[in-house]
């Protein structure tokens, strides 16, 4: 498949935060969000396109750590609150919410497996449920466009596994570089992706194919998902951010109609929060039944991925059943 060639483009409209990587400051002419510091996010605002770029940079393993989830929750609530107030005045301070990563070769590896193994060993149902609820809170807001007129976009420039794949699926638009990999490795340690995978995949595809993807543990190339209609825009390695910036700059007045299409899709295929909550209950019950051999597989997967990450190589889930 031949792809259009994209080159880096200049962005004269880009407004960097005052303290790059730490302070979240939107231009006063566009929004009145409170200044907010994040420890595991880097937030940028592009004034011309009204795009809020949210780059994940979790402390430790590139997964959905409790700290990253708190930062995402805070940012989403701030955008939702300000956008709701501005909407009453006919304004739209943010039109696009872009979820991306600052970690080379990695979008997000999913659940905090070290934390999960600790909760499972101690049979801490409350701890597992608290973590799972935090995950679906963030995911559901993205799936419903924060309940305001904006588009959610996932920019995947590396591996998106487990919850990382789920968080991309929750977005209206998925942009992926050709080398990016997607998959659900949870089946390798006798679990399943419980924070939206089946709900989201069955709406994008159908229940049978969603089930096959989850049970197979297969790692998919970005181009495979593009051909399936899951990835919306496919681009060459290193071109993802430039491609998306160019795409957003070219939307202009078409934002209104495109946003309306996604809103119509949500009406036609609603994702109730209660559905995610009920599946999380099943996930927690299943996790608490895991045996020590399953937890050792989980920890070996973490160790293998960490080893590859430190070596600077692309991450791949361990597929050997002896892992």
Secondary structure, 3 states (H helix, E strand, C coil): CCCCCCCCCCCCCEECCCCCCCEECCCCCCCCCCCEECCCEEEEEECCCCEEEEEECCCCCCCECHHHHHHHHHHHHHHHHHHHHHHCCCCCCCCEEEEEECCCCEEECCECHHHHHHHHHCCCHHHHHHHHHHHHHHHHHHHCHHHCCCEEEEEECCEEECHHHHHHHCCCEEEEECCCEEECHHHHHCCCCCCCHHHHHHHHCCHHHHHHHHHHCCEEEHHHHHHHCCCCEEECCCCHHHHHHHHHHHHHHHHHHHHHHHHHHHHHCCCCHHHHHHHHHHHHHHHHCCCHHHHHHHHHHHHHHHHHHHHCCCCCCCCCCCC
